[in-house]
Amino acid sequence: MGRLEIVPFAADHLDDAARLLAARHARHRAVEPLLSARCESPAAALEELDRTWRSPDASGAAAFREGRLVGYLLGAPRSNPVWGANTWVEAAGHAAEEAESVRDLYAAAAARWVEEGRPRHSVLVPALDSDLLEAWWRLCFGKQQAHGLREVRAGTTVSLPAGFEIRAPRTDEIEQLIDIHLALPAHQQRSPVFSGIRPWTRPESRKEWLETLAQDEEKLLVGSLDGRAVACWAIVPVECSGEHLGLLLPDGACYLSFAATLPEFRGSGIGVALTDAALSWAAAKGYRAMITDWRVTNLLASGFWPSRGFRISFLRLYRSIP
């Protein structure tokens, strides 16, 4: 076997890299067939890879063995201040014939990223590719976010806990909806998540709710007890999500974008009922799949969503270099 040669990623590597990406996606679909078959085509994989390559300040590395491309890694910074000085490797941003090559690719690419003042690195990895995950873990990456999916089927039964109802939200309960809205970031700021994302203020949340209730893009389901709103689930078209793109998407999917319950009502069963109601609504609308995501350090979410049938398809791994 010839020596691995690492060079900077360039535009003329795209076609061969797309073939590697299409092969990786085919392996992923063999164990998670709900993902779309579209990107098993090198032409479709090239579209996803090209979008990453055209991102501002994108850079990376390509691995060759005996003149043949056997792996690549491509990342780009995100401008969102939440992430600090960063580089993201999206789902289309890496593939290799041998997972171990990713370590050499990262060594080359990350040197530039850190020199450019971007020490926070995120990468989306197929969750069922144990060799690829192992390679990233041995680069000191850890799990941060899970992307889950599940089938939508007709006939989902909704069993309400005693005294609860599920209905649409009302404009006269804005303050209760704000309480629900703010409950999620409050939970995420606590141990062991320690989220650094600035939570909404009540005026910001009020403005967001008023705008949301004035349009019909989202399907909102409120769980209430004795007329009081205590939980809310929101389902939107996948196009509304900036995180679920390309290889992450099943065909015919909707996105469960928000789910929160007031702390004193967690464990009551209203979250299970709202999830079943969301699945029932999605089935009636003709959706085939539902996707959602959660922080893996959110212990409640990490237990709840897999128990509702959501399988982890991709993991976002993260490393911050001191």
C-alpha positions as CSV (number, residue, x, y, z in Angstrom):
1,M,0.0,0.0,0.0
2,G,1.4,3.4,-1.0
3,R,2.1,6.3,1.3
4,L,-0.8,8.6,2.1
5,E,-0.2,12.1,0.6
6,I,-2.1,15.1,2.0
7,V,-2.6,18.2,-0.1
8,P,-4.8,21.3,0.3
9,F,-8.3,20.7,-1.0
10,A,-8.9,22.3,-4.5
11,A,-11.8,22.6,-6.9
12,D,-10.4,19.9,-9.2
13,H,-10.9,17.4,-6.3
14,L,-14.7,17.8,-6.2
15,D,-15.7,15.1,-8.6
16,D,-13.7,12.3,-7.0
17,A,-14.7,13.6,-3.5
18,A,-18.3,13.4,-4.5
19,R,-17.9,9.7,-5.4
20,L,-16.5,9.1,-2.0
21,L,-19.4,11.0,-0.4
22,A,-22.0,9.0,-2.4
23,A,-20.4,5.8,-1.3
24,R,-20.4,6.9,2.3
25,H,-24.0,7.8,2.1
26,A,-24.9,4.5,0.5
27,R,-23.2,2.7,3.5
28,H,-25.2,4.9,5.8
29,R,-28.5,4.2,4.1
30,A,-27.8,0.4,4.4
31,V,-28.3,0.8,8.1
32,E,-30.7,3.8,8.1
33,P,-32.9,3.4,5.0
34,L,-35.2,6.3,6.0
35,L,-32.5,8.7,4.7
36,S,-33.0,9.9,1.2
37,A,-31.5,7.8,-1.6
38,R,-30.8,10.9,-3.6
39,C,-27.2,11.4,-2.4
40,E,-26.2,7.9,-3.3
41,S,-25.8,9.5,-6.8
42,P,-22.4,11.1,-7.3
43,A,-24.1,13.9,-9.1
44,A,-26.4,14.7,-6.2
45,A,-23.5,14.3,-3.7
46,L,-21.5,16.8,-5.8
47,E,-24.2,19.4,-5.4
48,E,-24.0,19.0,-1.6
49,L,-20.2,19.1,-1.6
50,D,-20.1,22.1,-4.0
51,R,-22.3,24.0,-1.7
52,T,-19.8,23.5,1.2
53,W,-16.9,24.3,-1.1
54,R,-18.5,27.6,-2.1
55,S,-19.0,28.7,1.5
56,P,-17.0,31.8,2.4
57,D,-13.5,31.0,3.6
58,A,-13.9,27.2,3.0
59,S,-10.7,25.2,3.2
60,G,-9.6,21.7,3.8
61,A,-7.4,18.8,2.7
62,A,-7.4,15.9,0.3
63,A,-5.7,12.5,0.8
64,F,-4.2,10.6,-2.1
65,R,-2.7,7.2,-2.3
66,E,-0.8,6.2,-5.4
67,G,-2.3,9.2,-7.3
68,R,-5.9,8.3,-6.4
69,L,-8.1,10.4,-4.1
70,V,-9.0,8.3,-1.0
71,G,-10.3,10.9,1.4
72,Y,-11.1,14.6,1.9
73,L,-12.1,17.0,4.6
74,L,-13.7,20.4,4.0
75,G,-14.9,23.0,6.5
76,A,-16.0,26.6,6.6
77,P,-16.7,29.2,9.4
78,R,-20.1,30.2,10.4
79,S,-20.8,33.8,11.1
80,N,-23.3,33.3,14.0
81,P,-21.7,34.8,17.1
82,V,-23.1,32.0,19.2
83,W,-20.3,29.7,17.9
84,G,-17.4,32.0,18.4
85,A,-14.4,31.7,16.1
86,N,-15.2,28.4,14.5
87,T,-15.0,26.0,11.6
88,W,-17.9,23.7,10.7
89,V,-17.5,20.4,8.8
90,E,-21.0,19.8,7.5
91,A,-22.5,16.4,6.7
92,A,-21.1,16.6,3.1
93,G,-17.7,17.9,4.4
94,H,-15.8,14.6,4.8
95,A,-15.5,11.1,3.5
96,A,-12.7,8.5,3.2
97,E,-12.2,5.0,2.1
98,E,-10.5,4.3,5.4
99,A,-11.6,6.1,8.5
100,E,-8.1,6.5,9.8
101,S,-7.3,8.9,7.0
102,V,-9.6,11.4,8.6
103,R,-7.1,11.9,11.4
104,D,-4.3,12.9,8.9
105,L,-6.8,15.1,7.0
106,Y,-7.8,16.9,10.1
107,A,-4.2,17.4,11.2
108,A,-3.5,19.2,7.9
109,A,-6.8,21.2,7.7
110,A,-7.0,22.2,11.4
111,A,-3.5,23.7,11.3
112,R,-4.8,26.4,9.0
113,W,-8.0,26.8,10.9
114,V,-6.2,27.5,14.1
115,E,-3.6,29.7,12.5
116,E,-6.5,31.8,11.1
117,G,-7.8,32.2,14.7
118,R,-10.7,29.6,14.5
119,P,-10.1,27.1,17.4
120,R,-13.7,25.8,17.8
121,H,-14.4,22.9,15.4
122,S,-17.7,21.1,14.8
123,V,-18.3,18.1,12.5
124,L,-21.4,16.2,11.5
125,V,-20.8,12.4,11.4
126,P,-23.1,9.5,10.5
127,A,-24.1,8.1,13.8
128,L,-23.9,4.5,12.8
129,D,-20.4,4.6,11.3
130,S,-18.4,3.3,14.3
131,D,-15.0,3.4,12.6
132,L,-15.5,7.1,11.5
133,L,-16.7,8.1,15.0
134,E,-13.8,6.4,16.6
135,A,-11.4,8.3,14.3
136,W,-12.9,11.6,15.4
137,W,-13.0,10.6,19.1
138,R,-9.3,10.0,18.9
139,L,-8.9,13.5,17.7
140,C,-10.5,14.7,21.0
141,F,-13.9,15.4,19.6
142,G,-17.0,14.7,21.8
143,K,-20.7,14.3,21.2
144,Q,-22.6,17.6,21.3
145,Q,-25.9,17.3,19.3
146,A,-28.0,14.4,18.1
147,H,-30.1,14.5,14.9
148,G,-33.0,12.1,15.0
149,L,-35.5,10.7,12.6
150,R,-38.4,8.4,12.6
151,E,-41.2,7.2,10.4
152,V,-44.7,8.8,10.3
153,R,-47.5,6.3,10.1
154,A,-51.3,6.7,10.1
155,G,-53.2,5.4,13.1
156,T,-51.1,6.9,15.9
157,T,-53.2,6.9,19.1
158,V,-53.1,9.9,21.4
159,S,-53.7,9.1,25.1
160,L,-54.1,12.2,27.2
161,P,-53.2,12.2,30.9
162,A,-56.2,12.9,33.1
163,G,-57.3,16.6,33.1
164,F,-55.2,17.6,30.1
165,E,-56.2,18.7,26.6
166,I,-54.3,19.4,23.4
167,R,-55.4,22.3,21.3
168,A,-54.1,25.3,19.3
169,P,-52.6,28.3,21.2
170,R,-54.6,31.4,21.9
171,T,-53.5,35.0,21.7
172,D,-54.9,35.7,25.1
173,E,-52.4,33.3,26.7
174,I,-49.2,35.0,25.4
175,E,-47.7,35.3,28.9
176,Q,-48.2,31.5,29.5
177,L,-46.6,30.8,26.1
178,I,-43.7,32.9,27.0
179,D,-43.2,30.9,30.2
180,I,-43.1,27.7,28.1
181,H,-40.7,29.3,25.6
182,L,-38.3,30.4,28.2
183,A,-38.4,27.1,30.1
184,L,-36.2,25.4,27.5
185,P,-33.2,27.7,27.5
186,A,-33.4,27.9,31.3
187,H,-33.1,24.1,31.4
188,Q,-30.3,24.2,28.8
189,Q,-28.2,26.6,30.9
190,R,-28.2,24.3,33.9
191,S,-25.9,21.3,34.5
192,P,-24.8,19.2,32.6
193,V,-25.6,21.2,29.4
194,F,-24.2,24.6,30.5
195,S,-25.4,26.2,27.2
196,G,-23.7,29.5,26.5
197,I,-26.5,30.7,24.2
198,R,-28.1,33.8,25.5
199,P,-31.8,33.1,26.4
200,W,-34.7,35.1,25.0
201,T,-35.9,38.0,27.1
202,R,-39.7,38.2,27.8
203,P,-40.1,41.1,25.3
204,E,-38.2,39.2,22.6
205,S,-40.3,36.1,23.3
206,R,-43.5,38.1,23.2
207,K,-42.6,39.6,19.8
208,E,-41.8,36.1,18.5
209,W,-45.0,34.6,19.7
210,L,-47.1,37.4,18.2
211,E,-45.4,37.0,14.9
212,T,-45.8,33.2,15.0
213,L,-49.5,33.3,15.9
214,A,-50.1,35.8,13.0
215,Q,-49.0,33.3,10.4
216,D,-49.7,29.7,9.6
217,E,-46.3,28.3,8.7
218,E,-46.0,26.4,11.9
219,K,-48.3,23.8,13.3
220,L,-48.5,24.6,17.0
221,L,-49.9,22.1,19.6
222,V,-50.4,23.3,23.2
223,G,-50.9,21.0,26.1
224,S,-53.1,22.6,28.7
225,L,-54.4,21.7,32.2
226,D,-57.5,23.4,33.5
227,G,-57.2,26.0,30.7
228,R,-53.5,26.8,31.5
229,A,-51.0,26.3,28.7
230,V,-48.1,24.1,30.2
231,A,-46.4,22.7,27.1
232,C,-46.0,23.4,23.4
233,W,-44.8,21.4,20.4
234,A,-44.2,23.0,17.0
235,I,-43.9,21.3,13.6
236,V,-42.6,23.1,10.5
237,P,-41.5,22.3,7.0
238,V,-37.9,21.1,6.9
239,E,-37.1,24.1,4.7
240,C,-37.4,26.3,7.9
241,S,-34.4,24.6,9.4
242,G,-30.9,25.8,8.7
243,E,-29.4,22.7,10.3
244,H,-31.2,19.8,8.5
245,L,-30.0,20.0,4.9
246,G,-29.0,17.6,2.2
247,L,-27.7,14.2,3.5
248,L,-29.5,14.6,6.8
249,L,-33.0,14.7,5.3
250,P,-35.4,11.8,4.7
251,D,-37.8,12.3,1.8
252,G,-41.2,13.7,2.7
253,A,-40.1,14.9,6.2
254,C,-41.4,17.5,8.6
255,Y,-39.4,19.1,11.4
256,L,-40.3,19.0,15.1
257,S,-38.6,22.3,15.8
258,F,-39.7,23.1,19.3
259,A,-40.9,21.1,22.3
260,A,-41.0,22.4,25.8
261,T,-42.9,21.6,29.0
262,L,-43.0,23.7,32.2
263,P,-40.8,22.0,34.8
264,E,-43.6,21.1,37.2
265,F,-45.4,19.2,34.5
266,R,-42.5,17.2,33.1
267,G,-43.2,13.5,33.7
268,S,-47.0,14.0,33.6
269,G,-47.4,12.3,30.2
270,I,-48.4,15.5,28.3
271,G,-45.1,15.4,26.3
272,V,-45.8,11.8,25.1
273,A,-49.3,12.8,24.2
274,L,-48.1,15.9,22.3
275,T,-45.5,13.9,20.4
276,D,-48.2,11.4,19.4
277,A,-50.5,14.2,18.4
278,A,-47.7,15.7,16.3
279,L,-47.1,12.4,14.5
280,S,-50.9,12.0,13.9
281,W,-51.1,15.5,12.4
282,A,-48.1,14.8,10.2
283,A,-49.6,11.5,8.9
284,A,-52.8,13.3,8.1
285,K,-50.8,15.9,6.1
286,G,-49.1,13.2,4.1
287,Y,-45.6,13.4,5.6
288,R,-43.5,10.2,5.6
289,A,-41.0,11.1,8.3
290,M,-40.3,13.4,11.2
291,I,-36.9,14.8,12.2
292,T,-35.8,16.6,15.4
293,D,-32.6,17.3,17.3
294,W,-31.3,17.7,20.8
295,R,-28.2,18.3,22.9
296,V,-26.8,15.0,24.1
297,T,-26.0,16.6,27.5
298,N,-29.7,17.4,27.9
299,L,-30.5,14.3,30.0
300,L,-34.3,14.7,29.7
301,A,-34.2,15.0,25.9
302,S,-31.6,12.3,25.5
303,G,-34.0,9.9,27.2
304,F,-37.2,11.2,25.8
305,W,-36.7,11.3,22.0
306,P,-35.2,7.8,21.5
307,S,-38.1,6.5,23.7
308,R,-40.5,8.1,21.2
309,G,-39.0,6.2,18.3
310,F,-36.5,8.8,17.1
311,R,-33.3,7.1,15.9
312,I,-30.0,9.1,15.9
313,S,-28.9,9.5,12.3
314,F,-26.1,12.0,12.6
315,L,-24.0,13.3,15.6
316,R,-22.5,16.7,15.8
317,L,-19.1,16.4,17.4
318,Y,-17.2,19.3,18.9
319,R,-13.7,20.2,19.9
320,S,-12.5,23.5,21.3
321,I,-8.7,24.0,21.2
322,P,-7.4,26.0,24.2
